[in-house]
Amino acid sequence: MTAIEASHRPSGAKRLAEQLRAECVHADGDLYVNGDRLAAELGGSPAEFERLLRELSGSALGLDVSLEPGASPPVWRVSRR
């Protein structure tokens, strides 16, 4: 893969945001996710998905991604803005 191809490839956070946005539309409301569920559904490690969710919180266009307090394992609420 060339540097130009790599620069046009969506980042993991961007791909996850697109996936979550589509799931929110389908669910017609808030979505609750955690790294374990995303890893099982999409492949990858739960820790990587937790990192991506942290990255998306506050920065994902059209999505509100927030950590639910007191949940173990961590649960993230995802909603459309």
Backbone as ProteinMPNN parsed JSONL, in Angstrom:
{"seq_chain_A": "MTAIEASHRPSGAKRLAEQLRAECVHADGDLYVNGDRLAAELGGSPAEFERLLRELSGSALGLDVSLEPGASPPVWRVSRR", "coords_chain_A": {"N_chain_A": [[0.855, -1.172, 0.0], [0.605, 2.155, -0.879], [1.772, 5.367, 0.377], [-0.053, 7.317, -0.297], [-2.393, 5.818, -0.756], [-2.763, 4.827, 1.835], [-3.278, 7.208, 3.207], [-5.795, 7.844, 2.329], [-7.353, 5.884, 3.317], [-9.891, 5.063, 5.603], [-9.654, 5.858, 9.093], [-9.476, 3.772, 12.051], [-11.13, 4.832, 14.047], [-12.822, 6.441, 12.545], [-14.107, 4.562, 10.908], [-15.395, 3.068, 12.905], [-17.102, 5.034, 13.957], [-18.785, 5.44, 11.743], [-20.005, 2.916, 11.625], [-21.306, 2.854, 14.146], [-23.004, 5.035, 13.863], [-24.718, 4.126, 11.831], [-25.887, 1.959, 13.193], [-27.256, 3.343, 15.214], [-29.181, 4.689, 13.727], [-30.619, 2.505, 12.758], [-31.497, 1.411, 15.181], [-33.092, 3.411, 16.049], [-32.736, 5.201, 18.183], [-30.993, 5.557, 21.34], [-27.914, 3.784, 21.722], [-26.255, 1.194, 23.354], [-23.074, 0.147, 24.083], [-20.115, -1.905, 24.473], [-16.584, -2.608, 24.7], [-16.151, -5.378, 24.585], [-18.463, -6.426, 23.3], [-18.327, -5.11, 20.802], [-15.884, -6.093, 19.867], [-16.489, -8.814, 19.607], [-18.477, -8.713, 17.638], [-17.334, -7.282, 15.48], [-14.722, -8.044, 15.242], [-11.409, -7.991, 16.476], [-9.649, -6.46, 19.25], [-11.027, -6.066, 22.552], [-9.848, -4.011, 24.07], [-8.809, -2.298, 22.125], [-11.177, -1.361, 20.934], [-12.28, -0.022, 23.129], [-10.399, 2.03, 23.371], [-10.832, 3.345, 20.934], [-13.495, 4.181, 21.302], [-13.136, 5.985, 23.409], [-11.653, 7.87, 22.037], [-13.575, 8.735, 20.224], [-15.442, 9.951, 21.867], [-16.78, 13.016, 22.249], [-15.709, 13.877, 19.857], [-16.799, 12.813, 17.551], [-18.462, 13.446, 14.636], [-21.862, 14.168, 14.466], [-22.521, 12.274, 16.338], [-23.075, 11.448, 19.765], [-21.035, 10.31, 22.119], [-20.697, 8.757, 25.108], [-19.422, 7.776, 28.297], [-21.006, 5.581, 30.442], [-21.668, 6.112, 33.83], [-20.315, 4.166, 36.534], [-20.598, 1.596, 35.463], [-19.582, -1.761, 34.99], [-18.265, -4.216, 33.037], [-16.963, -1.253, 31.321], [-19.532, 0.706, 29.841], [-20.773, 2.251, 26.992], [-22.751, 4.959, 25.934], [-24.294, 5.698, 22.966], [-25.537, 8.099, 20.844], [-27.435, 9.832, 18.318], [-26.725, 13.149, 17.267]], "CA_chain_A": [[0.0, 0.0, 0.0], [1.401, 3.376, -0.947], [1.433, 6.387, 1.375], [-1.272, 8.001, -0.75], [-3.509, 4.909, -0.476], [-2.947, 4.792, 3.284], [-3.851, 8.465, 3.684], [-7.203, 7.881, 1.951], [-8.039, 4.802, 4.003], [-10.484, 5.58, 6.832], [-9.042, 5.409, 10.344], [-10.314, 2.886, 12.845], [-12.142, 5.638, 14.724], [-13.8, 6.883, 11.548], [-14.903, 3.379, 10.534], [-16.262, 2.738, 14.029], [-18.14, 6.068, 14.008], [-19.741, 5.139, 10.673], [-20.739, 1.727, 12.05], [-22.193, 3.225, 15.245], [-24.023, 5.932, 13.301], [-25.68, 3.26, 11.134], [-26.622, 1.195, 14.205], [-28.171, 4.273, 15.882], [-30.3, 4.908, 12.806], [-31.397, 1.27, 12.744], [-32.107, 1.234, 16.502], [-34.002, 4.54, 16.234], [-32.563, 5.73, 19.535], [-29.68, 5.36, 21.937], [-27.267, 2.495, 21.57], [-25.33, 0.935, 24.458], [-22.057, -0.783, 23.6], [-18.853, -1.992, 25.189], [-15.502, -3.144, 23.882], [-16.315, -6.823, 24.387], [-19.49, -6.647, 22.277], [-17.819, -4.669, 19.505], [-14.837, -7.03, 19.45], [-17.137, -10.051, 19.178], [-19.23, -8.482, 16.405], [-16.555, -6.71, 14.384], [-13.367, -8.587, 15.226], [-10.426, -7.091, 17.074], [-9.536, -6.608, 20.697], [-11.865, -5.159, 23.335], [-9.068, -2.834, 24.482], [-8.727, -1.397, 20.976], [-12.471, -0.7, 20.793], [-12.399, 0.939, 24.235], [-9.565, 3.185, 23.003], [-11.52, 4.066, 19.859], [-14.67, 4.845, 21.881], [-12.624, 7.16, 24.13], [-11.272, 8.833, 21.004], [-14.79, 9.272, 19.612], [-16.241, 10.746, 22.801], [-16.542, 14.437, 22.084], [-15.129, 14.267, 18.577], [-17.452, 12.156, 16.417], [-19.49, 14.281, 14.028], [-23.191, 13.589, 14.399], [-22.722, 11.285, 17.396], [-22.719, 11.757, 21.139], [-20.499, 9.081, 22.694], [-20.354, 9.054, 26.5], [-19.228, 6.638, 29.187], [-22.026, 5.492, 31.489], [-20.993, 6.023, 35.129], [-20.506, 3.029, 37.415], [-20.787, 0.311, 34.787], [-18.411, -2.618, 34.893], [-17.262, -3.464, 32.285], [-17.427, 0.054, 30.839], [-20.602, 0.736, 28.849], [-20.819, 3.539, 26.306], [-24.024, 5.331, 25.327], [-24.083, 6.348, 21.68], [-26.78, 8.636, 20.289], [-27.259, 10.8, 17.236], [-26.908, 14.559, 17.654]], "C_chain_A": [[0.899, 1.234, 0.0], [0.966, 4.34, 0.148], [0.151, 7.115, 0.998], [-2.49, 7.122, -0.477], [-3.807, 4.879, 1.016], [-3.604, 6.065, 3.789], [-5.33, 8.576, 3.338], [-8.019, 6.774, 2.605], [-8.613, 5.333, 5.318], [-9.791, 5.022, 8.073], [-10.005, 4.481, 11.067], [-11.434, 3.64, 13.53], [-13.224, 6.073, 13.742], [-14.697, 5.724, 11.123], [-15.873, 3.011, 11.655], [-17.394, 3.757, 14.142], [-19.202, 5.808, 12.945], [-20.615, 3.943, 11.051], [-21.749, 2.085, 13.145], [-23.32, 4.134, 14.768], [-25.118, 5.106, 12.606], [-26.508, 2.455, 12.135], [-27.617, 2.082, 14.942], [-29.394, 4.531, 15.009], [-31.213, 3.683, 12.816], [-32.136, 1.075, 14.064], [-33.139, 2.32, 16.794], [-33.95, 5.075, 17.659], [-31.148, 5.508, 20.024], [-29.216, 3.922, 21.771], [-26.298, 2.35, 22.733], [-24.367, -0.152, 24.017], [-20.902, -0.854, 24.588], [-17.83, -2.663, 24.286], [-15.649, -4.621, 23.599], [-17.318, -7.116, 23.28], [-18.978, -6.275, 20.895], [-16.752, -5.62, 18.974], [-15.448, -8.327, 18.932], [-17.843, -9.869, 17.836], [-18.357, -8.094, 15.216], [-15.157, -7.297, 14.25], [-12.377, -7.562, 15.739], [-10.408, -7.299, 18.574], [-10.473, -5.637, 21.416], [-11.127, -3.883, 23.74], [-8.965, -1.822, 23.345], [-10.052, -0.658, 20.782], [-12.711, 0.3, 21.919], [-11.595, 2.204, 23.92], [-10.258, 4.016, 21.926], [-12.756, 4.803, 20.383], [-14.253, 6.09, 22.668], [-12.259, 8.275, 23.139], [-12.508, 9.499, 20.397], [-15.593, 10.162, 20.563], [-15.834, 12.211, 22.672], [-16.016, 14.848, 20.731], [-15.821, 13.671, 17.355], [-18.577, 13.041, 15.882], [-20.813, 13.537, 13.968], [-23.483, 12.55, 15.457], [-22.353, 11.877, 18.743], [-22.305, 10.439, 21.767], [-20.061, 9.404, 24.112], [-20.302, 7.772, 27.319], [-20.3, 6.685, 30.265], [-21.323, 5.308, 32.836], [-21.323, 4.725, 35.869], [-20.683, 1.676, 36.762], [-19.481, -0.47, 34.749], [-18.818, -3.897, 34.176], [-17.84, -2.15, 31.766], [-18.468, -0.079, 29.73], [-20.675, 2.155, 28.3], [-22.207, 3.763, 25.718], [-23.703, 6.111, 24.056], [-25.437, 6.825, 21.175], [-26.447, 9.61, 19.179], [-27.477, 12.193, 17.782], [-27.896, 15.204, 16.729]], "O_chain_A": [[1.839, 1.331, 0.79], [-0.08, 4.154, 0.771], [-0.639, 7.486, 1.866], [-3.515, 7.621, -0.013], [-4.969, 4.902, 1.419], [-4.413, 6.009, 4.714], [-6.054, 9.328, 3.989], [-9.241, 6.733, 2.461], [-7.898, 5.989, 6.076], [-9.391, 3.858, 8.1], [-11.19, 4.412, 10.741], [-12.564, 3.155, 13.594], [-14.408, 6.071, 14.077], [-15.91, 5.89, 10.993], [-17.03, 2.681, 11.397], [-18.536, 3.376, 14.399], [-20.394, 5.943, 13.219], [-21.825, 3.958, 10.823], [-22.907, 1.672, 13.083], [-24.458, 4.012, 15.221], [-26.307, 5.372, 12.783], [-27.712, 2.289, 11.94], [-28.715, 1.63, 15.267], [-30.517, 4.585, 15.51], [-32.436, 3.814, 12.876], [-33.281, 0.623, 14.068], [-33.969, 2.162, 17.689], [-34.982, 5.366, 18.265], [-30.224, 5.298, 19.238], [-30.013, 2.987, 21.692], [-25.589, 3.301, 23.061], [-24.786, -1.241, 23.625], [-20.734, 0.027, 25.431], [-18.171, -3.216, 23.24], [-15.316, -5.083, 22.507], [-17.064, -7.956, 22.417], [-19.164, -7.02, 19.932], [-16.716, -5.919, 17.78], [-14.984, -8.879, 17.934], [-17.813, -10.764, 16.992], [-18.604, -8.52, 14.087], [-14.481, -7.068, 13.247], [-12.513, -6.373, 15.451], [-11.066, -8.196, 19.102], [-10.69, -4.519, 20.949], [-11.714, -2.801, 23.752], [-9.028, -0.615, 23.583], [-10.055, 0.539, 20.496], [-13.287, 1.362, 21.685], [-12.057, 3.316, 24.174], [-10.269, 5.245, 21.996], [-13.035, 5.923, 19.957], [-14.922, 7.121, 22.608], [-12.523, 9.454, 23.377], [-12.487, 10.691, 20.091], [-16.342, 11.03, 20.114], [-14.695, 12.585, 22.951], [-15.881, 16.042, 20.462], [-15.457, 14.001, 16.227], [-19.53, 13.345, 16.599], [-20.879, 12.41, 13.478], [-24.579, 11.991, 15.484], [-21.441, 12.698, 18.851], [-23.133, 9.543, 21.931], [-19.164, 10.222, 24.316], [-21.038, 6.818, 27.066], [-20.481, 7.708, 30.925], [-20.467, 4.433, 32.966], [-22.458, 4.249, 35.837], [-20.9, 0.688, 37.463], [-18.413, 0.092, 34.507], [-19.673, -4.616, 34.693], [-19.056, -1.955, 31.768], [-18.308, -0.872, 28.802], [-20.641, 3.129, 29.051], [-22.772, 2.873, 25.082], [-22.931, 7.069, 24.082], [-26.38, 6.038, 21.087], [-25.339, 10.142, 19.101], [-28.315, 12.399, 18.659], [-28.197, 16.389, 16.876]]}, "name": "protein", "num_of_chains": 1, "seq": "MTAIEASHRPSGAKRLAEQLRAECVHADGDLYVNGDRLAAELGGSPAEFERLLRELSGSALGLDVSLEPGASPPVWRVSRR"}
